């Protein structure tokens, strides 16, 4: 049994596998998880198909495919879900997708917007690095963990 790359704790066959094979995602969160899995497994056609039609021209599919080939997934953490249920037409999912790429750890933090089109969920857009409340500014020491979430020390990451 192979575990699903989306970090759900279930097998790929029980989680994202059926959705990637054509079963409609029942929720916005399920679609987001399946898009993460599709990215890691190089299924750019699925990413394009589950993107809102008006956004498809904005995405360079060749660039997405090239990036996906380099990325090694380290899981996704769901932080918050609003709407996006089986009876909803819209929803948001706040998540952090973690990757290892070109020797660096990357944390992609997004508040993603989803909607139903013709009965199926599609990704519309998202806000990168959403803030949950007023921003608190604190001084980061050179040897402290980098606030970007990379896992590296500040001096070796954003402080370089």
C-alpha positions as CSV (number, residue, x, y, z in Angstrom):
1,X,0.0,0.0,0.0
2,X,1.6,3.3,-1.0
3,X,0.7,6.3,1.0
4,X,-0.9,9.2,-0.7
5,X,1.5,12.1,-1.3
6,X,-1.0,14.6,0.0
7,X,-0.3,13.4,3.6
8,X,-3.9,12.3,4.4
9,X,-2.7,9.2,6.0
10,X,-4.6,7.1,3.6
11,X,-3.4,5.1,0.6
12,X,-3.2,6.7,-2.8
13,X,-6.0,4.2,-4.0
14,X,-8.3,5.4,-1.1
15,X,-7.5,9.1,-1.4
16,X,-6.4,11.0,-4.5
17,X,-6.0,8.1,-6.9
18,X,-9.7,7.9,-7.9
19,X,-10.0,11.7,-8.3
20,X,-7.0,11.8,-10.5
21,X,-8.5,8.9,-12.5
22,X,-11.7,10.9,-13.2
23,X,-14.0,10.6,-10.1
24,X,-15.1,14.2,-9.3
25,X,-13.6,15.6,-6.1
26,X,-16.4,15.7,-3.4
27,X,-15.0,18.8,-1.7
28,X,-12.7,21.7,-2.3
29,X,-10.1,20.2,0.1
30,X,-10.2,16.9,-1.8
31,X,-9.5,18.8,-5.1
32,X,-6.7,20.8,-3.5
33,X,-5.1,17.5,-2.2
34,X,-5.5,15.9,-5.6
35,X,-3.9,18.9,-7.3
36,X,-0.9,18.6,-4.9
37,X,-0.6,14.9,-5.8
38,X,-1.0,15.6,-9.5
39,X,1.8,18.2,-9.3
40,X,4.2,15.7,-7.7
41,X,3.3,12.9,-10.1
42,X,3.7,15.1,-13.2
43,X,0.0,15.1,-14.2
44,X,-0.1,18.7,-15.6
45,X,-3.1,17.9,-17.8
46,X,-5.1,17.3,-14.5
47,X,-3.8,20.6,-13.1
48,X,-5.0,22.4,-16.3
49,X,-8.4,20.6,-16.3
50,X,-9.1,21.5,-12.7
51,X,-8.1,25.2,-13.1
52,X,-10.9,27.8,-13.7
53,X,-11.2,28.3,-17.4
54,X,-10.6,32.1,-17.2
55,X,-7.2,31.4,-15.5
56,X,-5.7,28.8,-17.9
57,X,-4.1,31.4,-20.2
58,X,-2.2,32.8,-17.2
59,X,-0.4,29.5,-16.5
60,X,2.7,28.4,-18.4
61,X,2.1,24.6,-18.5
62,X,5.7,23.9,-19.6
63,X,7.1,25.8,-16.6
64,X,4.7,24.0,-14.2
65,X,5.8,20.6,-15.7
66,X,9.5,21.5,-15.4
67,X,9.1,22.6,-11.8
68,X,7.2,19.5,-10.9
69,X,10.0,17.3,-12.2
70,X,12.4,18.9,-9.8
71,X,10.1,19.0,-6.8
72,X,10.1,16.3,-4.2
73,X,7.1,16.4,-2.0
74,X,7.2,16.5,1.8
75,X,3.5,16.7,2.4
76,X,0.7,19.2,2.7
77,X,-0.7,20.7,5.9
78,X,-4.3,21.9,5.9
79,X,-4.6,24.9,8.2
80,X,-8.3,26.0,7.6
81,X,-11.2,25.1,5.4
82,X,-14.2,27.4,4.9
83,X,-17.1,26.2,2.8
84,X,-16.1,23.9,0.0
85,X,-18.3,21.0,1.2
86,X,-20.5,18.7,-0.8
87,X,-23.4,21.1,-0.7
88,X,-21.4,24.3,-1.3
89,X,-20.7,26.2,-4.5
90,X,-17.5,28.0,-3.2
91,X,-14.9,27.4,-0.6
92,X,-11.4,28.3,0.6
93,X,-8.6,26.1,1.8
94,X,-5.6,27.5,3.6
95,X,-2.7,25.1,3.3
96,X,1.1,24.8,3.4
97,X,2.6,22.5,0.7
98,X,6.2,21.5,1.5
99,X,8.7,20.6,-1.2
100,X,12.4,19.9,-1.4
101,X,13.9,21.4,-4.6
102,X,17.4,22.3,-5.7
103,X,18.8,21.5,-2.3
104,X,16.3,23.8,-0.5
105,X,13.2,23.3,1.5
106,X,10.2,25.3,0.2
107,X,7.0,26.0,2.0
108,X,4.2,27.2,-0.3
109,X,1.6,28.8,2.0
110,X,-1.7,29.8,0.3
111,X,-5.3,30.6,0.9
112,X,-6.8,29.1,-2.2
113,X,-10.3,29.9,-3.6
114,X,-12.4,27.1,-5.2
115,X,-15.8,27.0,-6.9
116,X,-18.0,24.5,-8.6
117,X,-18.2,24.6,-12.4
118,X,-20.7,22.2,-14.0
119,X,-20.9,20.2,-10.8
120,X,-17.1,19.8,-10.4
121,X,-14.6,21.8,-8.2
122,X,-12.0,24.0,-9.8
123,X,-9.2,26.0,-8.4
124,X,-9.8,29.8,-9.1
125,X,-6.9,31.6,-7.4
126,X,-5.1,32.2,-4.1
127,X,-3.4,34.6,-1.8
128,X,0.2,33.7,-1.0
129,X,1.4,33.8,2.6
130,X,-2.0,34.9,4.1
131,X,-1.9,36.6,7.4
132,X,-4.3,35.5,10.1
133,X,-4.7,38.7,12.0
134,X,-2.5,41.7,12.5
135,X,1.1,41.2,11.5
136,X,3.5,40.9,14.4
137,X,7.0,42.1,13.6
138,X,9.8,40.6,15.7
139,X,13.5,40.8,15.2
140,X,14.9,37.6,13.8
141,X,18.4,36.5,15.0
142,X,20.9,35.2,12.6
143,X,20.8,31.7,14.1
144,X,17.0,31.6,14.5
145,X,14.9,29.5,12.1
146,X,14.0,31.5,9.0
147,X,10.4,32.9,9.2
148,X,9.7,31.9,5.6
149,X,9.3,28.3,6.9
150,X,12.2,26.8,5.0
151,X,13.6,25.1,8.1
152,X,17.0,26.7,7.5
153,X,18.7,29.2,9.8
154,X,17.9,32.9,8.9
155,X,21.5,33.6,8.0
156,X,21.6,30.8,5.5
157,X,18.2,31.6,3.9
158,X,16.5,35.0,3.6
159,X,19.2,36.7,5.7
160,X,21.9,35.7,3.2
